[in-house]
């Protein structure tokens, strides 16, 4: 089920959205909904990854110095 939402856009962004809609034969509404969906999914993923990393840190689940140096050596980075 969809719902209606009103947003304010700068004039030049609205013009660019209109051009994109015309070029892709899609409505502005469709393109805006897709962009918002992608933005929300990306940010949900990023926040979940941060929460997971905090849990790992709280549990003391860190890479050892040896493991970090081994990885950096493999990439040709001087770790220290």
N, C-alpha and C positions, 0 to 999 in steps of 0.2 A: 504494500500500500504506500502511496506517495503522499506527500504533503507540500504545501506551498510555503515558501520563505522569500522574503524580500531582502536584497542586499544592495549596498551602494558601491558603485564602481567609479573610478576615475574615467573621464570621458574617453581618453585615448585607449584605456584598457577595454572599454565597451566596444569601441570601434574595431580593435584588434580581434575581439571575440566575434563580432559580426562578420569580419572577413574570414575568420577561421570557420565559422558556421557555414558560410556560403561555399567555401572551398571544399568542405567535407560533406556537404549536403546533410548536415545535422542541425538541430536547433540550438540556440544559445543555451537553453535550459538543459538540454542533454549534455552539452559540453561542460557546463558549469557543474552539473551533478557528478559527472565523471571525474572532474578535477577535484572536487571536494571529497569524493569517495577515495581517490588515490591519496590525498593529503591525510585523511583520517586514518586509513590503513597503515600508511608509513609511520605516522606518529604513534599509533597504538603499538606497532611492532617495536619502535625505538624505546618507548617507555617500558614495555615488557622486558626488553633486553637489559635495560638499566636496572629494573627491579631484580631480575635474575642475577645480574652481576653483583648487586649489593648482597643478595642472599649468599652467593658464593664467598664473597669477602667476609661476611659475618661468620661463615663456617670455617674460615681460614683456608679456603681452597685457592691457593696461589701457586703460580709456577715457581719452581726453584730458580735460584740465580744461575745454576748450571744449565737448566733447560732454556732459560732466556738467552744466555750466551751462545748456546749451541744453535738456536734458531737464528740469532743475529749473525753468527759466523757463516751460516749457510747462505745468508743474503749478502755477505761481504760487508757487514757493518761492524765497525769497531765499537764494542760495547763498554770499553772501559779503560 
